[in-house]
Amino acid sequence: MRLENKVAIVTGAANSIQEELPGIGGATAWVLAKEGAKVVLADVQDDQNQKSAAHINESGYNALSVHLDVTNEEDWDRAIKSTLDEFGRIDILVNCAGGTKSAALEETTGELWDAQMNIYAKGTFIGTKAVIPVMRRLGGGSIINISSIYGIVSAPNGVAYGAAKGAVRTFSTTVAVQFGKDNIRVNSVHPGYVLTPATENMISDKDTREWLVGRTPLGRLATPNDIANGILFLASDESNFVTGSELIIDGGVTAH
């Protein structure tokens, strides 16, 4: 029970039904719950989010569903209030919400650029800013921001996505330095190629899948649980001297 008595908010966690393909947020919610955390599933997909929270509760763990558009400050205020009303504290925040759409520079519109920057960079910024006062009051916490390998290396046909994920990376290090004195740790996670509901259609193409696997030295795609287990380490006290770091979970892609 590595997270016993801790409370975690996980954004983008609606796809948490075990019998279905989970997202990274959904897999993370399960992993944290199994390790003793009370988990708040925060998402805009209200029906699916409520089903997922109920599924976790029915399995003997502790979960709460809250509506959250990560780009909306009032939604964040309500989500944090609901969490504190239900569980009394917030120890962990996993900023995992996403909505990827790839495009090369010539095909990237201002609308697409803004959408990617909003959900990743702005959403991470608002959420982090919103939980800092709670964590400071409680004597510390762990914030885990999900970036990407394409926040480190160039993204094929992913101009806006790469820029947004790069922003998450540098934002995380800046906040880590600022709030280390408050025992608030901030780290980023950089997944490689992962099979999730968001990538399933793309990866179902045989040529695309072979290309992705061929670029990965370990010879397979990541599962959502591969990423969630890294998030668990950063959420737990086992990483209590880790902040401002970048955890790459990519099967060796960026080592090329």
C-alpha atoms as a printed R data frame, in Angstrom:
    type eleno elety resid chain resno       x      y       z
1   ATOM     1    CA   MET     A     1   0.000  0.000   0.000
2   ATOM     2    CA   ARG     A     2   2.502  2.562  -1.220
3   ATOM     3    CA   LEU     A     3  -0.089  5.383  -1.294
4   ATOM     4    CA   GLU     A     4  -2.109  4.590   1.810
5   ATOM     5    CA   ASN     A     5  -4.052  7.640   3.119
6   ATOM     6    CA   LYS     A     6  -3.102  9.734   0.077
7   ATOM     7    CA   VAL     A     7  -5.569 11.458  -2.244
8   ATOM     8    CA   ALA     A     8  -4.886 11.774  -5.976
9   ATOM     9    CA   ILE     A     9  -6.573 13.744  -8.744
10  ATOM    10    CA   VAL     A    10  -6.049 12.207 -12.190
11  ATOM    11    CA   THR     A    11  -7.235 14.182 -15.210
12  ATOM    12    CA   GLY     A    12  -8.275 12.432 -18.401
13  ATOM    13    CA   ALA     A    13  -9.188  9.330 -16.413
14  ATOM    14    CA   ALA     A    14 -12.594  8.445 -17.848
15  ATOM    15    CA   ASN     A    15 -11.423  5.290 -19.642
16  ATOM    16    CA   SER     A    16 -10.841  3.177 -16.528
17  ATOM    17    CA   ILE     A    17 -12.978  0.095 -17.144
18  ATOM    18    CA   GLN     A    18 -10.650 -2.882 -16.717
19  ATOM    19    CA   GLU     A    19 -12.347 -5.043 -19.343
20  ATOM    20    CA   GLU     A    20 -11.867 -2.279 -21.923
21  ATOM    21    CA   LEU     A    21  -8.748 -0.634 -23.348
22  ATOM    22    CA   PRO     A    22  -7.803  2.052 -20.796
23  ATOM    23    CA   GLY     A    23  -6.179  5.380 -21.408
24  ATOM    24    CA   ILE     A    24  -3.033  6.367 -19.542
25  ATOM    25    CA   GLY     A    25  -5.188  8.341 -17.087
26  ATOM    26    CA   GLY     A    26  -7.513  5.396 -16.572
27  ATOM    27    CA   ALA     A    27  -4.669  2.946 -16.011
28  ATOM    28    CA   THR     A    28  -3.083  5.418 -13.605
29  ATOM    29    CA   ALA     A    29  -6.291  5.747 -11.599
30  ATOM    30    CA   TRP     A    30  -6.373  1.965 -11.144
31  ATOM    31    CA   VAL     A    31  -2.705  1.628 -10.212
32  ATOM    32    CA   LEU     A    32  -2.934  4.416  -7.633
33  ATOM    33    CA   ALA     A    33  -6.174  3.031  -6.190
34  ATOM    34    CA   LYS     A    34  -4.695 -0.451  -5.824
35  ATOM    35    CA   GLU     A    35  -1.815  1.076  -3.865
36  ATOM    36    CA   GLY     A    36  -4.209  2.637  -1.356
37  ATOM    37    CA   ALA     A    37  -4.914  6.093  -2.752
38  ATOM    38    CA   LYS     A    38  -8.343  7.659  -2.841
39  ATOM    39    CA   VAL     A    39  -8.587  8.611  -6.504
40  ATOM    40    CA   VAL     A    40 -10.532 11.448  -8.101
41  ATOM    41    CA   LEU     A    41 -11.281 10.785 -11.755
42  ATOM    42    CA   ALA     A    42 -11.537 14.146 -13.519
43  ATOM    43    CA   ASP     A    43 -12.775 14.319 -17.113
44  ATOM    44    CA   VAL     A    44 -15.243 15.984 -19.478
45  ATOM    45    CA   GLN     A    45 -16.748 12.595 -20.443
46  ATOM    46    CA   ASP     A    46 -19.184 12.571 -17.549
47  ATOM    47    CA   ASP     A    47 -21.081  9.322 -18.207
48  ATOM    48    CA   GLN     A    48 -17.964  7.274 -18.877
49  ATOM    49    CA   ASN     A    49 -16.167  8.924 -15.957
50  ATOM    50    CA   GLN     A    50 -18.978  8.043 -13.545
51  ATOM    51    CA   LYS     A    51 -19.045  4.435 -14.792
52  ATOM    52    CA   SER     A    52 -15.295  4.180 -14.289
53  ATOM    53    CA   ALA     A    53 -15.425  5.574 -10.755
54  ATOM    54    CA   ALA     A    54 -18.277  3.200  -9.905
55  ATOM    55    CA   HIS     A    55 -16.271  0.281 -11.335
56  ATOM    56    CA   ILE     A    56 -13.285  1.141  -9.120
57  ATOM    57    CA   ASN     A    57 -15.529  1.481  -6.055
58  ATOM    58    CA   GLU     A    58 -17.298 -1.803  -6.771
59  ATOM    59    CA   SER     A    59 -13.883 -3.467  -6.920
60  ATOM    60    CA   GLY     A    60 -13.213 -2.481  -3.317
61  ATOM    61    CA   TYR     A    61 -11.215  0.695  -3.840
62  ATOM    62    CA   ASN     A    62 -12.105  4.359  -3.399
63  ATOM    63    CA   ALA     A    63 -12.890  6.705  -6.298
64  ATOM    64    CA   LEU     A    64 -14.827  9.888  -6.987
65  ATOM    65    CA   SER     A    65 -15.946 11.225 -10.378
66  ATOM    66    CA   VAL     A    66 -15.805 14.963 -11.033
67  ATOM    67    CA   HIS     A    67 -16.488 16.942 -14.188
68  ATOM    68    CA   LEU     A    68 -13.409 18.816 -15.372
69  ATOM    69    CA   ASP     A    69 -12.537 20.765 -18.478
70  ATOM    70    CA   VAL     A    70  -8.860 21.312 -17.743
71  ATOM    71    CA   THR     A    71  -8.838 24.620 -19.622
72  ATOM    72    CA   ASN     A    72 -11.531 26.085 -17.353
73  ATOM    73    CA   GLU     A    73 -10.431 27.668 -14.062
74  ATOM    74    CA   GLU     A    74 -13.915 27.478 -12.537
75  ATOM    75    CA   ASP     A    75 -14.064 23.750 -13.282
76  ATOM    76    CA   TRP     A    76 -10.751 23.323 -11.467
77  ATOM    77    CA   ASP     A    77 -12.054 25.251  -8.464
78  ATOM    78    CA   ARG     A    78 -15.145 23.040  -8.318
79  ATOM    79    CA   ALA     A    79 -13.123 19.835  -8.749
80  ATOM    80    CA   ILE     A    80 -10.753 20.771  -5.938
81  ATOM    81    CA   LYS     A    81 -13.647 21.743  -3.668
82  ATOM    82    CA   SER     A    82 -15.381 18.418  -4.375
83  ATOM    83    CA   THR     A    83 -12.161 16.549  -3.616
84  ATOM    84    CA   LEU     A    84 -11.605 18.371  -0.339
85  ATOM    85    CA   ASP     A    85 -15.264 17.976   0.673
86  ATOM    86    CA   GLU     A    86 -15.079 14.220   0.026
87  ATOM    87    CA   PHE     A    87 -11.549 13.322   1.115
88  ATOM    88    CA   GLY     A    88 -10.171 16.346   2.997
89  ATOM    89    CA   ARG     A    89  -6.818 16.613   1.233
90  ATOM    90    CA   ILE     A    90  -4.909 16.461  -2.067
91  ATOM    91    CA   ASP     A    91  -1.498 14.801  -2.129
92  ATOM    92    CA   ILE     A    92  -1.070 13.932  -5.795
93  ATOM    93    CA   LEU     A    93  -2.040 15.553  -9.082
94  ATOM    94    CA   VAL     A    94  -1.556 13.764 -12.396
95  ATOM    95    CA   ASN     A    95  -2.126 16.102 -15.345
96  ATOM    96    CA   CYS     A    96  -2.978 13.535 -18.003
97  ATOM    97    CA   ALA     A    97  -5.851 14.973 -20.052
98  ATOM    98    CA   GLY     A    98  -5.242 15.065 -23.775
99  ATOM    99    CA   GLY     A    99  -6.603 15.207 -27.279
100 ATOM   100    CA   THR     A   100  -3.902 14.569 -29.861
101 ATOM   101    CA   LYS     A   101  -4.166 15.650 -33.475
102 ATOM   102    CA   SER     A   102  -1.130 15.514 -35.723
103 ATOM   103    CA   ALA     A   103  -0.395 17.913 -38.565
104 ATOM   104    CA   ALA     A   104   2.671 19.217 -40.374
105 ATOM   105    CA   LEU     A   105   3.446 22.926 -40.306
106 ATOM   106    CA   GLU     A   106   1.638 23.758 -43.544
107 ATOM   107    CA   GLU     A   107  -1.502 21.989 -42.341
108 ATOM   108    CA   THR     A   108  -1.429 23.421 -38.811
109 ATOM   109    CA   THR     A   109  -4.124 26.059 -38.417
110 ATOM   110    CA   GLY     A   110  -4.263 28.653 -35.690
111 ATOM   111    CA   GLU     A   111  -7.275 26.814 -34.299
112 ATOM   112    CA   LEU     A   112  -5.372 23.515 -34.085
113 ATOM   113    CA   TRP     A   113  -2.366 25.234 -32.499
114 ATOM   114    CA   ASP     A   114  -4.555 26.867 -29.845
115 ATOM   115    CA   ALA     A   115  -6.430 23.628 -29.120
116 ATOM   116    CA   GLN     A   116  -3.233 21.661 -28.495
117 ATOM   117    CA   MET     A   117  -1.629 24.400 -26.419
118 ATOM   118    CA   ASN     A   118  -4.824 24.815 -24.394
119 ATOM   119    CA   ILE     A   119  -5.415 21.203 -23.412
120 ATOM   120    CA   TYR     A   120  -1.770 20.398 -22.687
121 ATOM   121    CA   ALA     A   121   0.124 23.553 -21.711
122 ATOM   122    CA   LYS     A   122  -2.714 25.706 -20.377
123 ATOM   123    CA   GLY     A   123  -4.518 22.802 -18.712
124 ATOM   124    CA   THR     A   124  -1.347 21.729 -16.916
125 ATOM   125    CA   PHE     A   125  -0.660 25.313 -15.855
126 ATOM   126    CA   ILE     A   126  -4.154 25.936 -14.456
127 ATOM   127    CA   GLY     A   127  -4.303 22.604 -12.628
128 ATOM   128    CA   THR     A   128  -0.873 22.988 -11.083
129 ATOM   129    CA   LYS     A   129  -1.597 26.534  -9.966
130 ATOM   130    CA   ALA     A   130  -4.913 25.433  -8.465
131 ATOM   131    CA   VAL     A   131  -3.517 22.632  -6.269
132 ATOM   132    CA   ILE     A   132  -0.356 24.372  -5.061
133 ATOM   133    CA   PRO     A   133  -2.087 26.266  -2.188
134 ATOM   134    CA   VAL     A   134  -3.701 23.034  -0.938
135 ATOM   135    CA   MET     A   135  -0.459 21.077  -1.082
136 ATOM   136    CA   ARG     A   136   1.497 23.870   0.565
137 ATOM   137    CA   ARG     A   137  -1.006 23.976   3.421
138 ATOM   138    CA   LEU     A   138  -0.699 20.200   3.883
139 ATOM   139    CA   GLY     A   139   3.093 20.259   3.890
140 ATOM   140    CA   GLY     A   140   3.831 18.992   0.384
141 ATOM   141    CA   GLY     A   141   2.706 16.881  -2.522
142 ATOM   142    CA   SER     A   142   3.615 15.375  -5.868
143 ATOM   143    CA   ILE     A   143   2.574 16.781  -9.248
144 ATOM   144    CA   ILE     A   144   3.151 14.590 -12.294
145 ATOM   145    CA   ASN     A   145   2.706 16.203 -15.696
146 ATOM   146    CA   ILE     A   146   2.357 13.939 -18.722
147 ATOM   147    CA   SER     A   147   4.477 15.215 -21.579
148 ATOM   148    CA   SER     A   148   5.743 12.963 -24.382
149 ATOM   149    CA   ILE     A   149   8.924 11.839 -26.068
150 ATOM   150    CA   TYR     A   150   7.906 14.550 -28.520
151 ATOM   151    CA   GLY     A   151   8.437 17.115 -25.793
152 ATOM   152    CA   ILE     A   152  12.109 16.118 -26.073
153 ATOM   153    CA   VAL     A   153  12.691 15.102 -29.705
154 ATOM   154    CA   SER     A   154  11.003 16.245 -32.896
155 ATOM   155    CA   ALA     A   155   7.500 14.990 -33.662
156 ATOM   156    CA   PRO     A   156   6.829 13.846 -37.228
157 ATOM   157    CA   ASN     A   157   3.884 15.891 -38.443
158 ATOM   158    CA   GLY     A   158   3.239 17.115 -34.901
159 ATOM   159    CA   VAL     A   159   4.135 20.796 -34.810
160 ATOM   160    CA   ALA     A   160   1.483 21.952 -32.332
161 ATOM   161    CA   TYR     A   161   1.564 18.721 -30.305
162 ATOM   162    CA   GLY     A   162   5.346 18.810 -29.917
163 ATOM   163    CA   ALA     A   163   5.334 22.475 -28.965
164 ATOM   164    CA   ALA     A   164   2.633 21.903 -26.341
165 ATOM   165    CA   LYS     A   165   4.380 18.868 -24.865
166 ATOM   166    CA   GLY     A   166   7.670 20.773 -24.813
167 ATOM   167    CA   ALA     A   167   5.922 23.509 -22.883
168 ATOM   168    CA   VAL     A   168   4.739 20.947 -20.314
169 ATOM   169    CA   ARG     A   169   8.330 19.761 -19.905
170 ATOM   170    CA   THR     A   170   9.862 23.175 -19.246
171 ATOM   171    CA   PHE     A   171   6.908 24.346 -17.156
172 ATOM   172    CA   SER     A   172   7.425 21.341 -14.889
173 ATOM   173    CA   THR     A   173  11.087 22.108 -14.212
174 ATOM   174    CA   THR     A   174  10.346 25.772 -13.516
175 ATOM   175    CA   VAL     A   175   7.607 24.979 -11.000
176 ATOM   176    CA   ALA     A   176   9.743 22.272  -9.393
177 ATOM   177    CA   VAL     A   177  12.455 24.816  -8.622
178 ATOM   178    CA   GLN     A   178   9.985 27.386  -7.324
179 ATOM   179    CA   PHE     A   179   8.123 25.087  -4.933
180 ATOM   180    CA   GLY     A   180  10.831 22.727  -3.744
181 ATOM   181    CA   LYS     A   181  11.015 24.737  -0.510
182 ATOM   182    CA   ASP     A   182   7.381 23.779   0.118
183 ATOM   183    CA   ASN     A   183   8.125 20.062  -0.324
184 ATOM   184    CA   ILE     A   184   6.043 20.063  -3.505
185 ATOM   185    CA   ARG     A   185   7.684 17.858  -6.115
186 ATOM   186    CA   VAL     A   186   6.978 18.374  -9.812
187 ATOM   187    CA   ASN     A   187   8.122 15.938 -12.499
188 ATOM   188    CA   SER     A   188   7.218 15.175 -16.093
189 ATOM   189    CA   VAL     A   189   6.658 11.782 -17.709
190 ATOM   190    CA   HIS     A   190   7.486 11.210 -21.365
191 ATOM   191    CA   PRO     A   191   5.701  8.193 -22.866
192 ATOM   192    CA   GLY     A   192   6.713  6.676 -26.161
193 ATOM   193    CA   TYR     A   193   4.278  4.814 -28.399
194 ATOM   194    CA   VAL     A   194   1.341  3.590 -26.321
195 ATOM   195    CA   LEU     A   195  -1.796  1.702 -27.347
196 ATOM   196    CA   THR     A   196  -4.734  3.667 -25.889
197 ATOM   197    CA   PRO     A   197  -8.260  4.586 -27.024
198 ATOM   198    CA   ALA     A   198  -6.777  7.811 -28.448
199 ATOM   199    CA   THR     A   199  -4.166  6.001 -30.564
200 ATOM   200    CA   GLU     A   200  -6.062  2.782 -31.362
201 ATOM   201    CA   ASN     A   201  -7.301  3.881 -34.790
202 ATOM   202    CA   MET     A   202  -3.850  5.053 -35.880
203 ATOM   203    CA   ILE     A   203  -2.054  1.984 -34.533
204 ATOM   204    CA   SER     A   204  -4.586 -0.402 -36.104
205 ATOM   205    CA   ASP     A   205  -2.992  0.437 -39.457
206 ATOM   206    CA   LYS     A   206  -0.498 -2.401 -40.067
207 ATOM   207    CA   ASP     A   207   2.191 -0.238 -41.677
208 ATOM   208    CA   THR     A   208   1.987  2.385 -38.949
209 ATOM   209    CA   ARG     A   209   2.188 -0.211 -36.203
210 ATOM   210    CA   GLU     A   210   5.193 -1.882 -37.794
211 ATOM   211    CA   TRP     A   211   6.940  1.485 -38.135
212 ATOM   212    CA   LEU     A   212   6.326  2.345 -34.477
213 ATOM   213    CA   VAL     A   213   7.458 -1.067 -33.228
214 ATOM   214    CA   GLY     A   214  10.459 -0.925 -35.537
215 ATOM   215    CA   ARG     A   215  11.588  2.347 -33.944
216 ATOM   216    CA   THR     A   216  11.320  0.882 -30.428
217 ATOM   217    CA   PRO     A   217  14.402 -1.092 -29.296
218 ATOM   218    CA   LEU     A   218  12.345 -3.231 -26.894
219 ATOM   219    CA   GLY     A   219  10.331 -4.376 -29.899
220 ATOM   220    CA   ARG     A   220   6.788 -3.632 -28.761
221 ATOM   221    CA   LEU     A   221   4.364 -0.832 -28.019
222 ATOM   222    CA   ALA     A   222   3.869  0.340 -24.449
223 ATOM   223    CA   THR     A   223   0.733 -0.552 -22.543
224 ATOM   224    CA   PRO     A   224  -1.008  2.138 -20.465
225 ATOM   225    CA   ASN     A   225   0.116  0.228 -17.368
226 ATOM   226    CA   ASP     A   226   3.762  0.611 -18.393
227 ATOM   227    CA   ILE     A   227   3.302  4.361 -18.102
228 ATOM   228    CA   ALA     A   228   1.100  4.181 -15.007
229 ATOM   229    CA   ASN     A   229   3.742  2.261 -13.075
230 ATOM   230    CA   GLY     A   230   6.231  5.059 -13.675
231 ATOM   231    CA   ILE     A   231   3.662  7.581 -12.509
232 ATOM   232    CA   LEU     A   232   3.141  5.484  -9.376
233 ATOM   233    CA   PHE     A   233   6.830  5.767  -8.512
234 ATOM   234    CA   LEU     A   234   6.721  9.569  -8.820
235 ATOM   235    CA   ALA     A   235   3.502  9.726  -6.781
236 ATOM   236    CA   SER     A   236   4.910  7.626  -3.952
237 ATOM   237    CA   ASP     A   237   7.310  8.544  -1.161
238 ATOM   238    CA   GLU     A   238   9.894  6.307  -2.843
239 ATOM   239    CA   SER     A   239  10.649  9.297  -5.076
240 ATOM   240    CA   ASN     A   240  10.763 11.858  -2.262
241 ATOM   241    CA   PHE     A   241  14.109 13.263  -3.481
242 ATOM   242    CA   VAL     A   242  13.040 13.417  -7.138
243 ATOM   243    CA   THR     A   243  11.842 16.742  -8.510
244 ATOM   244    CA   GLY     A   244  12.373 18.653 -11.734
245 ATOM   245    CA   SER     A   245  13.090 15.352 -13.468
246 ATOM   246    CA   GLU     A   246  11.948 13.852 -16.753
247 ATOM   247    CA   LEU     A   247  10.975 10.185 -16.662
248 ATOM   248    CA   ILE     A   248  11.168  8.740 -20.174
249 ATOM   249    CA   ILE     A   249   9.141  5.546 -20.665
250 ATOM   250    CA   ASP     A   250   9.584  4.766 -24.329
251 ATOM   251    CA   GLY     A   251  11.230  1.372 -24.766
252 ATOM   252    CA   GLY     A   252  14.401  3.094 -25.927
253 ATOM   253    CA   VAL     A   253  13.050  5.259 -28.774
254 ATOM   254    CA   THR     A   254  14.821  8.462 -27.702
255 ATOM   255    CA   ALA     A   255  18.090  6.580 -27.153
256 ATOM   256    CA   HIS     A   256  18.539  6.332 -30.937
